[in-house]
Amino acid sequence: MPQMAPISWLTLFFIFSITLMIFNIKNYFCFFHNSNESSQNLNIKQFKMTWKW
């Protein structure tokens, strides 16, 4: 689009980049993980594998 100046493309890039970063940070820190409850409910059986070379 020739009627748009390059400064507005740069402004749009920064606006979309900042919006993407804010959205990702918000989603990352809004997840609450209860490690105490999940560790008690899981029954994981571990076994050792012996490699025969």
PQR file with spaces between the fields and no chain letter, atoms N, CA, C, O and H, PARSE charges and radii, in Angstrom:
ATOM       1  N    MET     1       0.841   -1.175    0.000 -0.4000 1.5000
ATOM       2  CA   MET     1       0.000    0.000    0.000 -0.0000 2.0000
ATOM       3  C    MET     1       0.887    1.239    0.000  0.5500 1.7000
ATOM       4  O    MET     1       1.493    1.561    1.022 -0.5500 1.4000
ATOM       5  N    PRO     2       0.969    1.917   -1.094 -0.5600 1.5000
ATOM       6  CA   PRO     2       1.909    3.040   -1.172  0.2800 2.0000
ATOM       7  C    PRO     2       1.502    4.247   -0.345  0.5500 1.7000
ATOM       8  O    PRO     2       2.341    5.106   -0.073 -0.5500 1.4000
ATOM       9  N    GLN     3       0.261    4.341    0.059 -0.4000 1.5000
ATOM      10  CA   GLN     3      -0.126    5.525    0.813 -0.0000 2.0000
ATOM      11  C    GLN     3       0.306    5.467    2.277  0.5500 1.7000
ATOM      12  O    GLN     3       0.252    6.479    2.975 -0.5500 1.4000
ATOM      13  H    GLN     3      -0.421    3.643   -0.161  0.4000 1.0000
ATOM      14  N    MET     4       0.735    4.290    2.751 -0.4000 1.5000
ATOM      15  CA   MET     4       1.178    4.176    4.139 -0.0000 2.0000
ATOM      16  C    MET     4       2.676    4.449    4.230  0.5500 1.7000
ATOM      17  O    MET     4       3.462    3.922    3.443 -0.5500 1.4000
ATOM      18  H    MET     4       0.779    3.468    2.183  0.4000 1.0000
ATOM      19  N    ALA     5       3.056    5.266    5.181 -0.4000 1.5000
ATOM      20  CA   ALA     5       4.468    5.592    5.372 -0.0000 2.0000
ATOM      21  C    ALA     5       5.167    4.433    6.093  0.5500 1.7000
ATOM      22  O    ALA     5       4.511    3.669    6.800 -0.5500 1.4000
ATOM      23  H    ALA     5       2.418    5.695    5.821  0.4000 1.0000
ATOM      24  N    PRO     6       6.478    4.292    5.926 -0.5600 1.5000
ATOM      25  CA   PRO     6       7.203    3.201    6.611  0.2800 2.0000
ATOM      26  C    PRO     6       7.137    3.293    8.123  0.5500 1.7000
ATOM      27  O    PRO     6       7.224    2.277    8.813 -0.5500 1.4000
ATOM      28  N    ILE     7       6.984    4.510    8.646 -0.4000 1.5000
ATOM      29  CA   ILE     7       6.914    4.642   10.104 -0.0000 2.0000
ATOM      30  C    ILE     7       5.662    3.964   10.648  0.5500 1.7000
ATOM      31  O    ILE     7       5.682    3.455   11.769 -0.5500 1.4000
ATOM      32  H    ILE     7       6.913    5.335    8.085  0.4000 1.0000
ATOM      33  N    SER     8       4.584    3.946    9.889 -0.4000 1.5000
ATOM      34  CA   SER     8       3.400    3.279   10.400 -0.0000 2.0000
ATOM      35  C    SER     8       3.552    1.756   10.337  0.5500 1.7000
ATOM      36  O    SER     8       2.967    1.055   11.162 -0.5500 1.4000
ATOM      37  H    SER     8       4.568    4.360    8.979  0.4000 1.0000
ATOM      38  N    TRP     9       4.324    1.224    9.378 -0.4000 1.5000
ATOM      39  CA   TRP     9       4.600   -0.211    9.383 -0.0000 2.0000
ATOM      40  C    TRP     9       5.421   -0.588   10.601  0.5500 1.7000
ATOM      41  O    TRP     9       5.190   -1.620   11.230 -0.5500 1.4000
ATOM      42  H    TRP     9       4.799    1.793    8.707  0.4000 1.0000
ATOM      43  N    LEU    10       6.389    0.268   10.927 -0.4000 1.5000
ATOM      44  CA   LEU    10       7.214    0.020   12.107 -0.0000 2.0000
ATOM      45  C    LEU    10       6.378    0.108   13.380  0.5500 1.7000
ATOM      46  O    LEU    10       6.560   -0.689   14.300 -0.5500 1.4000
ATOM      47  H    LEU    10       6.577    1.107   10.417  0.4000 1.0000
ATOM      48  N    THR    11       5.478    1.057   13.434 -0.4000 1.5000
ATOM      49  CA   THR    11       4.595    1.189   14.598 -0.0000 2.0000
ATOM      50  C    THR    11       3.681   -0.021   14.732  0.5500 1.7000
ATOM      51  O    THR    11       3.472   -0.529   15.834 -0.5500 1.4000
ATOM      52  H    THR    11       5.329    1.705   12.687  0.4000 1.0000
ATOM      53  N    LEU    12       3.142   -0.480   13.614 -0.4000 1.5000
ATOM      54  CA   LEU    12       2.294   -1.671   13.658 -0.0000 2.0000
ATOM      55  C    LEU    12       3.075   -2.899   14.110  0.5500 1.7000
ATOM      56  O    LEU    12       2.562   -3.716   14.875 -0.5500 1.4000
ATOM      57  H    LEU    12       3.312   -0.068   12.719  0.4000 1.0000
ATOM      58  N    PHE    13       4.313   -3.031   13.642 -0.4000 1.5000
ATOM      59  CA   PHE    13       5.147   -4.154   14.064 -0.0000 2.0000
ATOM      60  C    PHE    13       5.366   -4.132   15.567  0.5500 1.7000
ATOM      61  O    PHE    13       5.250   -5.168   16.221 -0.5500 1.4000
ATOM      62  H    PHE    13       4.729   -2.367   13.021  0.4000 1.0000
ATOM      63  N    PHE    14       5.682   -2.967   16.125 -0.4000 1.5000
ATOM      64  CA   PHE    14       5.902   -2.872   17.568 -0.0000 2.0000
ATOM      65  C    PHE    14       4.616   -3.119   18.349  0.5500 1.7000
ATOM      66  O    PHE    14       4.644   -3.765   19.396 -0.5500 1.4000
ATOM      67  H    PHE    14       5.777   -2.126   15.593  0.4000 1.0000
ATOM      68  N    ILE    15       3.515   -2.624   17.861 -0.4000 1.5000
ATOM      69  CA   ILE    15       2.243   -2.836   18.567 -0.0000 2.0000
ATOM      70  C    ILE    15       1.876   -4.318   18.587  0.5500 1.7000
ATOM      71  O    ILE    15       1.483   -4.847   19.627 -0.5500 1.4000
ATOM      72  H    ILE    15       3.492   -2.099   17.010  0.4000 1.0000
ATOM      73  N    PHE    16       2.005   -4.991   17.437 -0.4000 1.5000
ATOM      74  CA   PHE    16       1.681   -6.413   17.396 -0.0000 2.0000
ATOM      75  C    PHE    16       2.669   -7.246   18.197  0.5500 1.7000
ATOM      76  O    PHE    16       2.286   -8.241   18.813 -0.5500 1.4000
ATOM      77  H    PHE    16       2.325   -4.561   16.592  0.4000 1.0000
ATOM      78  N    SER    17       3.939   -6.849   18.194 -0.4000 1.5000
ATOM      79  CA   SER    17       4.941   -7.588   18.971 -0.0000 2.0000
ATOM      80  C    SER    17       4.685   -7.446   20.462  0.5500 1.7000
ATOM      81  O    SER    17       4.754   -8.427   21.202 -0.5500 1.4000
ATOM      82  H    SER    17       4.250   -6.041   17.693  0.4000 1.0000
ATOM      83  N    ILE    18       4.395   -6.247   20.903 -0.4000 1.5000
ATOM      84  CA   ILE    18       4.127   -6.025   22.330 -0.0000 2.0000
ATOM      85  C    ILE    18       2.844   -6.730   22.746  0.5500 1.7000
ATOM      86  O    ILE    18       2.764   -7.286   23.841 -0.5500 1.4000
ATOM      87  H    ILE    18       4.339   -5.450   20.302  0.4000 1.0000
ATOM      88  N    THR    19       1.834   -6.708   21.868 -0.4000 1.5000
ATOM      89  CA   THR    19       0.587   -7.409   22.169 -0.0000 2.0000
ATOM      90  C    THR    19       0.822   -8.912   22.291  0.5500 1.7000
ATOM      91  O    THR    19       0.270   -9.560   23.180 -0.5500 1.4000
ATOM      92  H    THR    19       1.900   -6.257   20.978  0.4000 1.0000
ATOM      93  N    LEU    20       1.631   -9.455   21.411 -0.4000 1.5000
ATOM      94  CA   LEU    20       1.944  -10.887   21.480 -0.0000 2.0000
ATOM      95  C    LEU    20       2.695  -11.227   22.750  0.5500 1.7000
ATOM      96  O    LEU    20       2.395  -12.234   23.392 -0.5500 1.4000
ATOM      97  H    LEU    20       2.080   -8.928   20.689  0.4000 1.0000
ATOM      98  N    MET    21       3.661  -10.414   23.124 -0.4000 1.5000
ATOM      99  CA   MET    21       4.410  -10.682   24.349 -0.0000 2.0000
ATOM     100  C    MET    21       3.526  -10.568   25.591  0.5500 1.7000
ATOM     101  O    MET    21       3.635  -11.387   26.503 -0.5500 1.4000
ATOM     102  H    MET    21       3.905   -9.597   22.603  0.4000 1.0000
ATOM     103  N    ILE    22       2.661   -9.572   25.633 -0.4000 1.5000
ATOM     104  CA   ILE    22       1.757   -9.415   26.784 -0.0000 2.0000
ATOM     105  C    ILE    22       0.807  -10.601   26.882  0.5500 1.7000
ATOM     106  O    ILE    22       0.554  -11.111   27.974 -0.5500 1.4000
ATOM     107  H    ILE    22       2.573   -8.907   24.892  0.4000 1.0000
ATOM     108  N    PHE    23       0.279  -11.041   25.737 -0.4000 1.5000
ATOM     109  CA   PHE    23      -0.629  -12.181   25.736 -0.0000 2.0000
ATOM     110  C    PHE    23       0.070  -13.454   26.218  0.5500 1.7000
ATOM     111  O    PHE    23      -0.505  -14.222   26.988 -0.5500 1.4000
ATOM     112  H    PHE    23       0.485  -10.627   24.850  0.4000 1.0000
ATOM     113  N    ASN    24       1.308  -13.679   25.769 -0.4000 1.5000
ATOM     114  CA   ASN    24       2.051  -14.865   26.197 -0.0000 2.0000
ATOM     115  C    ASN    24       2.418  -14.810   27.665  0.5500 1.7000
ATOM     116  O    ASN    24       2.337  -15.822   28.361 -0.5500 1.4000
ATOM     117  H    ASN    24       1.776  -13.055   25.143  0.4000 1.0000
ATOM     118  N    ILE    25       2.817  -13.651   28.144 -0.4000 1.5000
ATOM     119  CA   ILE    25       3.163  -13.516   29.562 -0.0000 2.0000
ATOM     120  C    ILE    25       1.928  -13.715   30.433  0.5500 1.7000
ATOM     121  O    ILE    25       1.996  -14.354   31.483 -0.5500 1.4000
ATOM     122  H    ILE    25       2.883  -12.829   27.579  0.4000 1.0000
ATOM     123  N    LYS    26       0.808  -13.166   29.992 -0.4000 1.5000
ATOM     124  CA   LYS    26      -0.442  -13.327   30.751 -0.0000 2.0000
ATOM     125  C    LYS    26      -0.840  -14.795   30.826  0.5500 1.7000
ATOM     126  O    LYS    26      -1.238  -15.272   31.888 -0.5500 1.4000
ATOM     127  H    LYS    26       0.753  -12.648   29.139  0.4000 1.0000
ATOM     128  N    ASN    27      -0.740  -15.510   29.723 -0.4000 1.5000
ATOM     129  CA   ASN    27      -1.100  -16.922   29.729 -0.0000 2.0000
ATOM     130  C    ASN    27      -0.119  -17.760   30.533  0.5500 1.7000
ATOM     131  O    ASN    27      -0.508  -18.762   31.134 -0.5500 1.4000
ATOM     132  H    ASN    27      -0.417  -15.123   28.859  0.4000 1.0000
ATOM     133  N    TYR    28       1.126  -17.369   30.551 -0.4000 1.5000
ATOM     134  CA   TYR    28       2.122  -18.133   31.310 -0.0000 2.0000
ATOM     135  C    TYR    28       1.900  -17.988   32.809  0.5500 1.7000
ATOM     136  O    TYR    28       1.973  -18.973   33.544 -0.5500 1.4000
ATOM     137  H    TYR    28       1.441  -16.555   30.063  0.4000 1.0000
ATOM     138  N    PHE    29       1.633  -16.784   33.263 -0.4000 1.5000
ATOM     139  CA   PHE    29       1.513  -16.558   34.696 -0.0000 2.0000
ATOM     140  C    PHE    29       0.105  -16.777   35.231  0.5500 1.7000
ATOM     141  O    PHE    29      -0.086  -16.730   36.446 -0.5500 1.4000
ATOM     142  H    PHE    29       1.573  -15.984   32.666  0.4000 1.0000
ATOM     143  N    CYS    30      -0.883  -17.011   34.386 -0.4000 1.5000
ATOM     144  CA   CYS    30      -2.236  -17.268   34.863 -0.0000 2.0000
ATOM     145  C    CYS    30      -2.486  -18.749   35.153  0.5500 1.7000
ATOM     146  O    CYS    30      -3.547  -19.102   35.667 -0.5500 1.4000
ATOM     147  H    CYS    30      -0.727  -17.049   33.399  0.4000 1.0000
ATOM     148  N    PHE    31      -1.540  -19.608   34.837 -0.4000 1.5000
ATOM     149  CA   PHE    31      -1.707  -21.037   35.073 -0.0000 2.0000
ATOM     150  C    PHE    31      -1.217  -21.365   36.472  0.5500 1.7000
ATOM     151  O    PHE    31      -0.053  -21.132   36.798 -0.5500 1.4000
ATOM     152  H    PHE    31      -0.677  -19.321   34.419  0.4000 1.0000
ATOM     153  N    PHE    32      -2.101  -21.903   37.297 -0.4000 1.5000
ATOM     154  CA   PHE    32      -1.746  -22.268   38.658 -0.0000 2.0000
ATOM     155  C    PHE    32      -1.601  -23.778   38.743  0.5500 1.7000
ATOM     156  O    PHE    32      -2.514  -24.527   38.396 -0.5500 1.4000
ATOM     157  H    PHE    32      -3.046  -22.093   37.033  0.4000 1.0000
ATOM     158  N    HIS    33      -0.457  -24.202   39.204 -0.4000 1.5000
ATOM     159  CA   HIS    33      -0.184  -25.632   39.318 -0.0000 2.0000
ATOM     160  C    HIS    33      -0.004  -25.989   40.784  0.5500 1.7000
ATOM     161  O    HIS    33       0.858  -25.434   41.466 -0.5500 1.4000
ATOM     162  H    HIS    33       0.284  -23.593   39.486  0.4000 1.0000
ATOM     163  N    ASN    34      -0.816  -26.910   41.263 -0.4000 1.5000
ATOM     164  CA   ASN    34      -0.705  -27.362   42.645 -0.0000 2.0000
ATOM     165  C    ASN    34       0.158  -28.610   42.671  0.5500 1.7000
ATOM     166  O    ASN    34      -0.313  -29.709   42.378 -0.5500 1.4000
ATOM     167  H    ASN    34      -1.516  -27.361   40.709  0.4000 1.0000
ATOM     168  N    SER    35       1.404  -28.440   43.018 -0.4000 1.5000
ATOM     169  CA   SER    35       2.338  -29.560   42.982 -0.0000 2.0000
ATOM     170  C    SER    35       2.121  -30.526   44.148  0.5500 1.7000
ATOM     171  O    SER    35       2.411  -31.715   44.014 -0.5500 1.4000
ATOM     172  H    SER    35       1.787  -27.547   43.256  0.4000 1.0000
ATOM     173  N    ASN    36       1.623  -30.049   45.280 -0.4000 1.5000
ATOM     174  CA   ASN    36       1.419  -30.926   46.429 -0.0000 2.0000
ATOM     175  C    ASN    36       0.313  -31.946   46.163  0.5500 1.7000
ATOM     176  O    ASN    36       0.461  -33.119   46.507 -0.5500 1.4000
ATOM     177  H    ASN    36       1.388  -29.083   45.390  0.4000 1.0000
ATOM     178  N    GLU    37      -0.769  -31.524   45.567 -0.4000 1.5000
ATOM     179  CA   GLU    37      -1.876  -32.444   45.304 -0.0000 2.0000
ATOM     180  C    GLU    37      -1.530  -33.432   44.202  0.5500 1.7000
ATOM     181  O    GLU    37      -1.879  -34.610   44.287 -0.5500 1.4000
ATOM     182  H    GLU    37      -0.890  -30.571   45.287  0.4000 1.0000
ATOM     183  N    SER    38      -0.856  -32.964   43.182 -0.4000 1.5000
ATOM     184  CA   SER    38      -0.572  -33.846   42.063 -0.0000 2.0000
ATOM     185  C    SER    38       0.483  -34.883   42.412  0.5500 1.7000
ATOM     186  O    SER    38       0.441  -35.997   41.890 -0.5500 1.4000
ATOM     187  H    SER    38      -0.573  -32.007   43.113  0.4000 1.0000
ATOM     188  N    SER    39       1.430  -34.543   43.280 -0.4000 1.5000
ATOM     189  CA   SER    39       2.456  -35.512   43.642 -0.0000 2.0000
ATOM     190  C    SER    39       1.893  -36.617   44.536  0.5500 1.7000
ATOM     191  O    SER    39       2.401  -37.738   44.519 -0.5500 1.4000
ATOM     192  H    SER    39       1.464  -33.638   43.704  0.4000 1.0000
ATOM     193  N    GLN    40       0.860  -36.320   45.309 -0.4000 1.5000
ATOM     194  CA   GLN    40       0.282  -37.340   46.178 -0.0000 2.0000
ATOM     195  C    GLN    40      -0.637  -38.272   45.396  0.5500 1.7000
ATOM     196  O    GLN    40      -0.770  -39.441   45.759 -0.5500 1.4000
ATOM     197  H    GLN    40       0.447  -35.409   45.323  0.4000 1.0000
ATOM     198  N    ASN    41      -1.264  -37.792   44.346 -0.4000 1.5000
ATOM     199  CA   ASN    41      -2.220  -38.598   43.605 -0.0000 2.0000
ATOM     200  C    ASN    41      -1.564  -39.518   42.580  0.5500 1.7000
ATOM     201  O    ASN    41      -2.178  -40.490   42.139 -0.5500 1.4000
ATOM     202  H    ASN    41      -1.156  -36.843   44.052  0.4000 1.0000
ATOM     203  N    LEU    42      -0.348  -39.228   42.206 -0.4000 1.5000
ATOM     204  CA   LEU    42       0.298  -40.021   41.173 -0.0000 2.0000
ATOM     205  C    LEU    42       1.018  -41.219   41.780  0.5500 1.7000
ATOM     206  O    LEU    42       1.753  -41.092   42.759 -0.5500 1.4000
ATOM     207  H    LEU    42       0.151  -38.439   42.565  0.4000 1.0000
ATOM     208  N    ASN    43       0.795  -42.363   41.189 -0.4000 1.5000
ATOM     209  CA   ASN    43       1.514  -43.565   41.589 -0.0000 2.0000
ATOM     210  C    ASN    43       2.365  -43.996   40.404  0.5500 1.7000
ATOM     211  O    ASN    43       1.897  -44.714   39.520 -0.5500 1.4000
ATOM     212  H    ASN    43       0.197  -42.466   40.394  0.4000 1.0000
ATOM     213  N    ILE    44       3.585  -43.565   40.393 -0.4000 1.5000
ATOM     214  CA   ILE    44       4.470  -43.861   39.280 -0.0000 2.0000
ATOM     215  C    ILE    44       5.386  -45.009   39.686  0.5500 1.7000
ATOM     216  O    ILE    44       6.094  -44.934   40.689 -0.5500 1.4000
ATOM     217  H    ILE    44       3.965  -42.981   41.111  0.4000 1.0000
ATOM     218  N    LYS    45       5.358  -46.048   38.905 -0.4000 1.5000
ATOM     219  CA   LYS    45       6.231  -47.180   39.167 -0.0000 2.0000
ATOM     220  C    LYS    45       7.495  -47.020   38.345  0.5500 1.7000
ATOM     221  O    LYS    45       7.454  -46.916   37.119 -0.5500 1.4000
ATOM     222  H    LYS    45       4.782  -46.108   38.089  0.4000 1.0000
ATOM     223  N    GLN    46       8.608  -47.003   39.039 -0.4000 1.5000
ATOM     224  CA   GLN    46       9.878  -46.859   38.354 -0.0000 2.0000
ATOM     225  C    GLN    46      10.577  -48.208   38.314  0.5500 1.7000
ATOM     226  O    GLN    46      10.576  -48.960   39.288 -0.5500 1.4000
ATOM     227  H    GLN    46       8.641  -47.088   40.035  0.4000 1.0000
ATOM     228  N    PHE    47      11.163  -48.488   37.181 -0.4000 1.5000
ATOM     229  CA   PHE    47      11.938  -49.720   37.071 -0.0000 2.0000
ATOM     230  C    PHE    47      13.227  -49.400   36.355  0.5500 1.7000
ATOM     231  O    PHE    47      13.294  -48.493   35.525 -0.5500 1.4000
ATOM     232  H    PHE    47      11.164  -47.877   36.390  0.4000 1.0000
ATOM     233  N    LYS    48      14.259  -50.170   36.694 -0.4000 1.5000
ATOM     234  CA   LYS    48      15.555  -49.933   36.102 -0.0000 2.0000
ATOM     235  C    LYS    48      15.712  -50.819   34.877  0.5500 1.7000
ATOM     236  O    LYS    48      15.382  -52.005   34.896 -0.5500 1.4000
ATOM     237  H    LYS    48      14.205  -50.907   37.368  0.4000 1.0000
ATOM     238  N    MET    49      16.212  -50.227   33.838 -0.4000 1.5000
ATOM     239  CA   MET    49      16.473  -50.992   32.630 -0.0000 2.0000
ATOM     240  C    MET    49      17.946  -51.347   32.600  0.5500 1.7000
ATOM     241  O    MET    49      18.802  -50.473   32.739 -0.5500 1.4000
ATOM     242  H    MET    49      16.480  -49.263   33.822  0.4000 1.0000
ATOM     243  N    THR    50      18.245  -52.610   32.420 -0.4000 1.5000
ATOM     244  CA   THR    50      19.640  -53.019   32.320 -0.0000 2.0000
ATOM     245  C    THR    50      19.983  -53.205   30.858  0.5500 1.7000
ATOM     246  O    THR    50      19.349  -53.982   30.144 -0.5500 1.4000
ATOM     247  H    THR    50      17.550  -53.320   32.306  0.4000 1.0000
ATOM     248  N    TRP    51      20.981  -52.488   30.434 -0.4000 1.5000
ATOM     249  CA   TRP    51      21.403  -52.559   29.041 -0.0000 2.0000
ATOM     250  C    TRP    51      22.434  -53.658   28.889  0.5500 1.7000
ATOM     251  O    TRP    51      23.419  -53.715   29.625 -0.5500 1.4000
ATOM     252  H    TRP    51      21.495  -51.857   31.014  0.4000 1.0000
ATOM     253  N    LYS    52      22.198  -54.513   27.940 -0.4000 1.5000
ATOM     254  CA   LYS    52      23.120  -55.620   27.667 -0.0000 2.0000
ATOM     255  C    LYS    52      23.879  -55.290   26.380  0.5500 1.7000
ATOM     256  O    LYS    52      23.377  -55.476   25.272 -0.5500 1.4000
ATOM     257  H    LYS    52      21.398  -54.466   27.341  0.4000 1.0000
ATOM     258  N    TRP    53      25.089  -54.800   26.564 -0.4000 1.5000
ATOM     259  CA   TRP    53      25.890  -54.410   25.411 -0.0000 2.0000
ATOM     260  C    TRP    53      26.672  -55.594   24.897  0.5500 1.7000
ATOM     261  O    TRP    53      27.414  -55.468   23.923 -0.5500 1.4000
ATOM     262  H    TRP    53      25.497  -54.649   27.464  0.4000 1.0000
